[in-house]
């Protein structure tokens, strides 16, 4: 698959974050151990896969053009906007330790399966499924734990899609593309700390959706 290896590569990080957050609470040591072991197993499994059509940097220099540039800008806006929009969502999963564990597991599951889904459905359908179902669940059912967790799974299906699109824009610099995508998460999370209204959330989210569809159209022309 094209995006499946990327999802397998990035997903264990969610388990690491969850395990690190739970570690001080020793009564949940079994959960921490399970998350670490599961993350390690997925990481070693992902080593059997390779990034799509990557070449050593010293062999060929990347070709930068306007299409690739605007595609990267749009995908980065999507990552930033989705991160910033989180401030309008009440984190009901934080109210119990069980919800906390399930949250990180479903974030992992979304990232892990998102790549396989994209390989089967394509960029546009996966983006639509992820973002539309995510916004519906978050908007109408954010105060219900089960739906809130399902929304996190849906939203995180996008992670391997965004990484695939970044790498596709510059196949000879996959590390740089991954770093760029990660770099905009932090400023987005800073903005999410301000509890903004759901109207702002919807505007940001719909802007992110439009940005991804536009980027997919540009990538198809590239």
C-alpha positions as CSV (number, residue, x, y, z in Angstrom):
1,X,0.0,0.0,0.0
2,X,1.0,3.6,-0.4
3,X,-0.2,5.2,2.9
4,X,-0.5,2.1,5.1
5,X,3.2,2.1,6.1
6,X,2.9,5.8,7.1
7,X,0.0,5.0,9.4
8,X,1.8,2.1,10.9
9,X,4.9,4.3,11.4
10,X,3.1,7.2,13.1
11,X,0.5,5.4,15.2
12,X,2.7,4.0,18.0
13,X,3.5,7.6,19.0
14,X,-0.1,7.9,20.4
15,X,0.5,4.9,22.6
16,X,3.7,6.4,23.9
17,X,1.9,9.6,24.8
18,X,-0.8,7.7,26.6
19,X,1.7,5.5,28.4
20,X,3.8,8.4,29.5
21,X,0.7,10.2,30.9
22,X,-0.5,7.2,32.8
23,X,2.9,6.1,34.2
24,X,2.8,8.1,37.4
25,X,-0.4,6.4,38.3
26,X,1.1,3.0,39.3
27,X,-2.2,1.3,39.8
28,X,-2.6,1.5,36.0
29,X,0.8,-0.1,35.4
30,X,-0.8,-3.0,33.4
31,X,-2.4,-0.5,31.0
32,X,0.9,1.3,30.6
33,X,2.7,-2.0,29.9
34,X,0.1,-3.0,27.4
35,X,0.3,0.3,25.5
36,X,4.1,0.1,25.4
37,X,4.2,-3.5,24.2
38,X,1.5,-2.9,21.6
39,X,3.4,0.2,20.3
40,X,6.6,-1.8,20.1
41,X,5.0,-4.6,18.2
42,X,3.5,-2.2,15.7
43,X,6.8,-0.3,15.3
44,X,8.8,-3.5,14.5
45,X,6.0,-4.6,12.1
46,X,6.2,-1.3,10.3
47,X,10.0,-1.8,9.8
48,X,9.0,-4.4,7.2
49,X,7.4,-1.6,5.1
50,X,9.0,1.2,3.2
51,X,7.9,4.7,2.2
52,X,6.4,4.8,-1.3
53,X,8.9,5.4,-4.1
54,X,11.5,7.3,-2.0
55,X,15.0,7.7,-3.3
56,X,18.2,8.6,-1.4
57,X,18.7,12.3,-1.1
58,X,22.1,12.2,-2.6
59,X,21.0,10.6,-5.8
60,X,18.4,13.2,-7.0
61,X,17.6,16.7,-5.9
62,X,14.0,17.5,-5.1
63,X,12.1,19.4,-7.8
64,X,10.2,22.3,-6.3
65,X,7.4,23.8,-8.3
66,X,4.3,25.9,-7.6
67,X,2.0,22.9,-7.5
68,X,4.0,21.2,-4.9
69,X,4.4,24.4,-2.9
70,X,0.7,25.2,-2.7
71,X,-0.2,21.6,-2.0
72,X,2.2,21.6,1.0
73,X,0.8,25.0,2.2
74,X,-2.8,23.6,2.0
75,X,-2.0,20.4,3.8
76,X,-0.1,22.3,6.6
77,X,-3.1,24.6,7.0
78,X,-5.2,21.5,7.4
79,X,-3.0,20.1,10.1
80,X,-2.8,23.5,11.9
81,X,-6.5,24.2,11.7
82,X,-7.6,20.8,13.0
83,X,-5.2,21.2,15.9
84,X,-6.5,24.7,16.7
85,X,-10.1,23.6,16.4
86,X,-9.7,21.3,19.4
87,X,-10.3,24.1,21.8
88,X,-14.0,24.1,21.2
89,X,-14.4,20.4,22.1
90,X,-15.0,19.4,25.7
91,X,-12.5,16.5,26.6
92,X,-15.0,14.3,28.3
93,X,-12.6,11.4,28.0
94,X,-10.4,13.0,30.6
95,X,-13.0,12.5,33.3
96,X,-12.2,8.8,33.9
97,X,-9.0,6.8,33.6
98,X,-10.8,4.3,31.4
99,X,-11.8,7.0,29.0
100,X,-8.3,8.3,29.0
101,X,-6.9,4.9,28.0
102,X,-9.6,4.4,25.4
103,X,-8.9,7.8,24.0
104,X,-5.2,7.1,23.3
105,X,-6.0,3.6,22.0
106,X,-8.5,5.0,19.5
107,X,-6.1,7.7,18.4
108,X,-3.6,4.9,17.7
109,X,-6.3,2.9,15.9
110,X,-7.3,5.8,13.7
111,X,-3.8,6.6,12.6
112,X,-3.0,2.9,12.1
113,X,-6.1,2.1,10.0
114,X,-6.2,5.5,8.1
115,X,-3.5,4.5,5.8
116,X,-5.1,1.2,4.8
117,X,-8.4,3.0,4.3
118,X,-6.8,5.6,2.0
119,X,-5.1,2.9,0.0
120,X,-8.6,1.4,-0.6
121,X,-10.8,4.5,-1.0
122,X,-8.3,7.2,-2.1
123,X,-7.5,10.6,-0.6
124,X,-10.8,12.4,-1.3
125,X,-13.2,9.7,0.0
126,X,-11.0,9.1,3.1
127,X,-10.8,12.8,3.9
128,X,-14.6,13.2,3.5
129,X,-15.3,10.1,5.6
130,X,-12.9,11.3,8.4
131,X,-13.7,14.9,8.6
132,X,-17.5,14.8,8.0
133,X,-18.1,12.0,10.4
134,X,-15.7,13.6,12.9
135,X,-17.4,17.0,12.8
136,X,-20.9,15.5,13.2
137,X,-19.9,13.4,16.2
138,X,-18.1,16.3,17.8
139,X,-20.8,18.8,17.1
140,X,-23.9,16.8,18.2
141,X,-22.5,14.3,20.7
142,X,-19.4,15.9,22.3
143,X,-20.8,15.4,25.8
144,X,-21.2,11.7,25.4
145,X,-18.1,9.6,26.0
146,X,-18.7,6.9,23.4
147,X,-19.4,9.3,20.6
148,X,-16.6,11.6,21.6
149,X,-14.2,8.7,21.4
150,X,-15.6,7.6,18.1
151,X,-15.0,11.1,16.8
152,X,-11.3,10.9,17.9
153,X,-10.9,7.7,15.9
154,X,-12.5,9.3,12.8
155,X,-10.4,12.5,13.0
156,X,-7.2,10.6,13.4
157,X,-7.8,8.7,10.1
158,X,-6.4,11.8,8.5
159,X,-2.9,11.5,9.9
160,X,-1.5,9.1,7.3
161,X,-3.4,10.9,4.6
162,X,-1.7,14.2,5.4
163,X,1.7,12.5,5.7
164,X,1.3,10.7,2.4
165,X,0.3,14.0,0.6
166,X,3.3,15.8,2.1
167,X,5.7,13.1,1.0
168,X,4.1,12.9,-2.4
169,X,4.9,16.6,-2.9
170,X,8.6,16.0,-2.2
171,X,9.5,12.3,-2.4
172,X,13.2,12.9,-1.9
173,X,12.7,14.7,1.5
174,X,10.3,12.5,3.5
175,X,11.9,13.4,6.8
176,X,11.6,17.1,6.1
177,X,7.9,16.7,5.1
178,X,7.2,14.8,8.2
179,X,8.9,17.5,10.3
180,X,7.0,20.3,8.6
181,X,3.7,18.6,9.3
182,X,4.6,18.0,13.0
183,X,5.9,21.6,13.4
184,X,2.4,23.2,12.9
185,X,0.8,21.0,15.5
186,X,2.3,23.0,18.4
187,X,1.1,26.5,17.4
188,X,-2.3,25.0,16.6
189,X,-2.4,23.4,20.1
190,X,-1.6,26.8,21.6
191,X,-4.6,28.3,20.0
192,X,-6.7,25.4,21.0
193,X,-6.0,26.3,24.6
194,X,-8.4,29.3,24.2
195,X,-11.9,27.9,24.6
196,X,-13.4,29.3,21.4
197,X,-17.0,29.0,20.2
198,X,-18.3,26.1,18.1
199,X,-18.9,28.6,15.3
200,X,-15.1,29.2,15.1
201,X,-14.6,25.4,15.3
202,X,-16.9,24.8,12.3
203,X,-15.3,27.6,10.2
204,X,-11.9,26.2,10.9
205,X,-12.9,22.6,10.3
206,X,-14.7,23.4,7.0
207,X,-11.7,25.4,5.9
208,X,-9.5,22.5,6.6
209,X,-11.8,20.2,4.6
210,X,-11.7,22.6,1.6
211,X,-7.9,22.9,1.9
212,X,-7.5,19.1,1.7
213,X,-9.8,18.7,-1.3
214,X,-7.9,21.5,-3.1
215,X,-4.6,19.9,-2.2
216,X,-5.8,16.5,-3.5
217,X,-6.8,18.2,-6.8
218,X,-3.4,19.8,-7.1
219,X,-1.6,16.6,-6.3
220,X,-3.6,14.8,-9.0
221,X,-2.3,17.3,-11.5
222,X,1.3,17.0,-10.3
